[in-house]
Amino acid sequence: MTQTLDATGLLCPLPVLKLRKRLQALAAGETVTLITDDPAAVIDVPHFCAESGNELISQSEDGTTMTWIVRKV
């Protein structure tokens, strides 16, 4: 099951805090697609995944919007 979390318009640390809360509600192996336009997300999301043990599957950019896919481990 994949869920989408639109965090556009939110600034650090809110996108990562919302991602953490959403991941807590998921079972292992499920994914969240995070959409953000916060420039700090380039640092925050990979750092969060490394610290929390969740898997960063992909990152892509489309103009000012970044899309991240994170799998709960």
Buried (B, 14 or more C-beta within 10 A) or exposed (E): EEEEBBBEEBEBEBBBBBBBEBBEEBEEEBBBBBBBBBEEBBEBBBEBBEEBEBEBEEBEEEEEEBBBBBBBE
